[in-house]
């Protein structure tokens, strides 16, 4: 048979043409309303049909046209599924395998408020509320789940009954057509959230890095940034940093910086004071990278494989030689995740550390004034040295593994 229902072009001009064939009509239908409007109208409709004995003259709206729009969306979502199966449609970003980050905080150790701030779904500006994070990464999972509840024919029949009972009279529940209209509404709203993700994906076919929302939290990421998807990987950022420094070199440079900041008569590298700006940026990056590692709970599998996390990165240049760790106890060296957690637990608002680093930058480059409280710099020096050792040891452990397994 060769019909409009099973026809597939033999070839496509480009990826955009393929996307348009597969998703174009569904995007157009979905685009008739915003996601907020779709969900709001569904909730209004459910309130009407759930009322067991609502007189027809009390119904203020005619929902029949809206139900007709829902039916078209359901039909086209089913068509998209059928087309994708026949085409064996695959996309590299929809098929990414995700794994838990072995160094991240356990969910039980993240406060409810912080879970919201760091949630992967924050990227969608609170529009995605019914789809879980796993489904956000592949909207086809939601389409499959929707048609596992009812097949497409019965969904359309049910929507006809919704339209009939939206006119008033006896209620949908009492007439035994839909015992749980609110649950049905839940699945419909999930379908529209999946359409939102589909529309977003087609507009820019890519995957949302699992921690890009962390870069948008106020005052968190000031030094780290990324121009590529994989550049959001904190392990890659850490490896890059330790291609430019050995741990002993970094600690010595930082120690000299703190010495100059604490002593009014000393200036950091009179001949080339600009070198301190590079060190200042690197220490700021360390503070941010450690926080990113803790709060990026899941990652694409290749992010956890040193050999695959960036095809352009030469991992042989990363400094991973064994060094003496003087600021970490044996227990802290054995459990680096716990050590990292404890550091940020004690320095939960690490922006304060950056502010003190900024003060240290100023006082290390001038001799006119003495810092009012040297103890602040001494505490900062101890904290940063500890963080450097934790992250160096963590990076060394990570780079020495072929693939980090869940701990």
GIZISUL-V11330 format. One record per backbone hydrogen bond with DSSP energy under -0.5 kcal/mol. NH is the residue of the N-H (numbers start at 0). CO is the residue of the C=O. E is the energy in kcal/mol with one decimal. If there is no record, write none. Layout:
nh=NH co=CO e=E
nh=NH co=CO e=E
This chain:
nh=5 co=2 e=-0.7
nh=6 co=2 e=-1.2
nh=17 co=13 e=-1.8
nh=18 co=14 e=-2.4
nh=19 co=15 e=-2.2
nh=20 co=16 e=-2.1
nh=21 co=17 e=-2.2
nh=22 co=18 e=-3.1
nh=23 co=18 e=-0.5
nh=23 co=19 e=-1.9
nh=26 co=22 e=-2.6
nh=27 co=23 e=-1.9
nh=28 co=24 e=-2.5
nh=29 co=25 e=-2.7
nh=30 co=26 e=-2.1
nh=31 co=28 e=-1.4
nh=32 co=29 e=-1.4
nh=37 co=33 e=-2.5
nh=38 co=34 e=-2.4
nh=39 co=35 e=-2.2
nh=40 co=36 e=-2.4
nh=41 co=37 e=-2.0
nh=42 co=38 e=-2.1
nh=43 co=39 e=-2.0
nh=44 co=40 e=-2.4
nh=45 co=41 e=-2.3
nh=46 co=42 e=-1.8
nh=47 co=43 e=-1.4
nh=48 co=44 e=-2.3
nh=49 co=45 e=-1.7
nh=50 co=47 e=-1.0
nh=51 co=49 e=-0.7
nh=53 co=50 e=-0.7
nh=53 co=168 e=-1.5
nh=54 co=52 e=-0.6
nh=57 co=54 e=-1.7
nh=58 co=54 e=-0.5
nh=58 co=55 e=-1.3
nh=59 co=57 e=-0.6
nh=62 co=60 e=-0.8
nh=66 co=62 e=-2.8
nh=67 co=63 e=-2.2
nh=68 co=64 e=-1.7
nh=69 co=65 e=-2.1
nh=70 co=66 e=-2.5
nh=71 co=67 e=-1.8
nh=72 co=68 e=-2.0
nh=73 co=69 e=-2.6
nh=74 co=70 e=-2.8
nh=75 co=71 e=-2.5
nh=76 co=72 e=-2.6
nh=77 co=73 e=-2.1
nh=78 co=74 e=-2.2
nh=79 co=75 e=-2.5
nh=80 co=76 e=-1.9
nh=81 co=77 e=-2.4
nh=82 co=78 e=-3.1
nh=83 co=79 e=-2.7
nh=84 co=80 e=-2.1
nh=85 co=81 e=-2.4
nh=86 co=82 e=-2.8
nh=87 co=83 e=-0.7
nh=88 co=83 e=-2.6
nh=93 co=90 e=-0.8
nh=94 co=90 e=-1.5
nh=98 co=298 e=-3.1
nh=100 co=296 e=-3.2
nh=101 co=99 e=-0.6
nh=103 co=100 e=-1.4
nh=104 co=293 e=-2.9
nh=108 co=105 e=-2.1
nh=109 co=106 e=-1.7
nh=110 co=108 e=-0.5
nh=114 co=110 e=-2.5
nh=115 co=111 e=-1.6
nh=116 co=112 e=-1.8
nh=117 co=113 e=-2.1
nh=118 co=114 e=-0.6
nh=118 co=115 e=-0.8
nh=121 co=118 e=-1.6
nh=122 co=119 e=-1.3
nh=123 co=120 e=-1.7
nh=124 co=121 e=-1.7
nh=125 co=120 e=-0.6
nh=126 co=123 e=-1.7
nh=128 co=126 e=-0.8
nh=135 co=131 e=-1.8
nh=136 co=132 e=-0.8
nh=136 co=133 e=-0.8
nh=137 co=134 e=-1.4
nh=140 co=137 e=-1.8
nh=141 co=138 e=-0.8
nh=142 co=138 e=-1.6
nh=143 co=139 e=-2.6
nh=144 co=140 e=-2.1
nh=145 co=141 e=-2.5
nh=146 co=142 e=-1.9
nh=147 co=143 e=-0.8
nh=147 co=144 e=-0.5
nh=148 co=144 e=-0.9
nh=148 co=145 e=-0.7
nh=149 co=145 e=-1.0
nh=154 co=150 e=-2.2
nh=155 co=151 e=-2.0
nh=156 co=152 e=-2.1
nh=157 co=153 e=-2.4
nh=158 co=154 e=-2.2
nh=159 co=155 e=-1.7
nh=160 co=156 e=-1.7
nh=161 co=157 e=-2.2
nh=162 co=158 e=-2.3
nh=163 co=159 e=-2.2
nh=164 co=160 e=-2.7
nh=165 co=161 e=-1.2
nh=166 co=163 e=-1.0
nh=167 co=164 e=-1.1
nh=168 co=53 e=-4.6
nh=170 co=51 e=-1.8
nh=171 co=48 e=-1.9
nh=174 co=170 e=-1.4
nh=175 co=172 e=-1.9
nh=176 co=171 e=-1.9
nh=177 co=171 e=-1.0
nh=180 co=177 e=-0.5
nh=182 co=179 e=-0.6
nh=183 co=179 e=-2.1
nh=184 co=180 e=-2.7
nh=185 co=181 e=-1.8
nh=186 co=182 e=-1.9
nh=187 co=183 e=-2.3
nh=188 co=184 e=-2.7
nh=189 co=185 e=-1.9
nh=190 co=186 e=-2.0
nh=191 co=187 e=-1.9
nh=192 co=188 e=-2.0
nh=193 co=189 e=-2.3
nh=194 co=190 e=-1.9
nh=195 co=191 e=-1.9
nh=196 co=192 e=-2.0
nh=197 co=193 e=-2.7
nh=198 co=194 e=-2.8
nh=199 co=195 e=-2.2
nh=200 co=196 e=-2.6
nh=201 co=197 e=-2.6
nh=202 co=198 e=-1.9
nh=203 co=199 e=-1.5
nh=204 co=201 e=-0.5
nh=205 co=203 e=-0.9
nh=208 co=206 e=-0.7
nh=211 co=208 e=-1.7
nh=213 co=210 e=-1.3
nh=214 co=210 e=-0.7
nh=214 co=211 e=-0.8
nh=215 co=212 e=-1.1
nh=216 co=213 e=-0.7
nh=219 co=216 e=-1.8
nh=220 co=216 e=-0.6
nh=221 co=219 e=-0.9
nh=231 co=228 e=-1.6
nh=232 co=229 e=-1.8
nh=233 co=231 e=-0.5
nh=236 co=232 e=-2.1
nh=237 co=233 e=-2.2
nh=238 co=234 e=-2.2
nh=239 co=235 e=-2.5
nh=240 co=236 e=-1.8
nh=241 co=237 e=-1.9
nh=242 co=239 e=-1.4
nh=243 co=239 e=-0.7
nh=243 co=240 e=-1.0
nh=244 co=240 e=-0.6
nh=249 co=245 e=-2.6
nh=250 co=246 e=-2.7
nh=251 co=247 e=-2.4
nh=252 co=248 e=-2.4
nh=253 co=249 e=-2.2
nh=254 co=250 e=-2.6
nh=255 co=251 e=-2.2
nh=256 co=252 e=-2.0
nh=257 co=253 e=-2.5
nh=258 co=254 e=-2.0
nh=259 co=255 e=-2.3
nh=260 co=256 e=-2.2
nh=261 co=257 e=-2.0
nh=262 co=258 e=-1.4
nh=263 co=261 e=-0.6
nh=265 co=262 e=-1.5
nh=267 co=363 e=-2.9
nh=268 co=266 e=-0.5
nh=272 co=269 e=-0.5
nh=274 co=271 e=-1.7
nh=275 co=272 e=-1.6
nh=276 co=273 e=-0.9
nh=277 co=273 e=-0.9
nh=278 co=274 e=-1.6
nh=279 co=275 e=-2.9
nh=280 co=276 e=-2.2
nh=281 co=277 e=-2.1
nh=282 co=278 e=-2.5
nh=283 co=279 e=-2.0
nh=284 co=280 e=-2.3
nh=285 co=281 e=-2.1
nh=286 co=282 e=-1.9
nh=287 co=283 e=-1.6
nh=288 co=284 e=-3.2
nh=289 co=285 e=-2.3
nh=290 co=286 e=-1.2
nh=291 co=287 e=-2.3
nh=292 co=288 e=-2.6
nh=293 co=289 e=-1.8
nh=294 co=290 e=-1.6
nh=295 co=291 e=-1.2
nh=296 co=294 e=-1.1
nh=298 co=98 e=-2.9
nh=300 co=96 e=-3.5
nh=302 co=299 e=-1.7
nh=303 co=299 e=-0.6
nh=303 co=300 e=-1.4
nh=304 co=301 e=-1.1
nh=305 co=303 e=-0.6
nh=307 co=304 e=-1.8
nh=308 co=304 e=-1.4
nh=312 co=309 e=-1.6
nh=314 co=312 e=-0.9
nh=316 co=313 e=-1.6
nh=317 co=314 e=-1.3
nh=318 co=241 e=-2.2
nh=319 co=317 e=-0.7
nh=325 co=323 e=-0.8
nh=332 co=328 e=-2.0
nh=333 co=329 e=-1.7
nh=334 co=330 e=-1.4
nh=338 co=334 e=-2.0
nh=339 co=335 e=-2.7
nh=340 co=336 e=-2.6
nh=341 co=337 e=-2.8
nh=342 co=338 e=-1.9
nh=343 co=339 e=-2.0
nh=344 co=340 e=-1.9
nh=345 co=341 e=-2.0
nh=346 co=342 e=-1.2
nh=347 co=344 e=-0.6
nh=349 co=347 e=-1.0
nh=351 co=348 e=-2.1
nh=352 co=349 e=-0.6
nh=353 co=349 e=-1.4
nh=354 co=350 e=-2.2
nh=355 co=351 e=-2.0
nh=356 co=352 e=-2.2
nh=357 co=353 e=-2.1
nh=358 co=354 e=-1.8
nh=359 co=355 e=-2.5
nh=360 co=356 e=-2.2
nh=361 co=357 e=-1.9
nh=362 co=358 e=-2.5
nh=363 co=359 e=-1.5
nh=364 co=361 e=-1.2
nh=365 co=362 e=-0.6
nh=375 co=372 e=-1.3
nh=376 co=372 e=-0.7
nh=377 co=373 e=-2.0
nh=378 co=374 e=-2.6
nh=379 co=375 e=-2.3
nh=380 co=376 e=-2.6
nh=381 co=377 e=-2.0
nh=382 co=378 e=-2.5
nh=383 co=379 e=-2.9
nh=384 co=380 e=-2.1
nh=385 co=381 e=-1.9
nh=386 co=382 e=-2.3
nh=387 co=383 e=-2.8
nh=388 co=384 e=-1.9
nh=389 co=385 e=-2.4
nh=390 co=386 e=-2.7
nh=391 co=387 e=-2.2
nh=392 co=388 e=-2.5
nh=393 co=389 e=-2.4
nh=394 co=390 e=-2.6
nh=395 co=391 e=-2.5
nh=396 co=392 e=-2.4
nh=397 co=393 e=-2.6
nh=398 co=394 e=-3.0
nh=399 co=395 e=-1.5
nh=400 co=397 e=-1.2
nh=403 co=303 e=-1.6
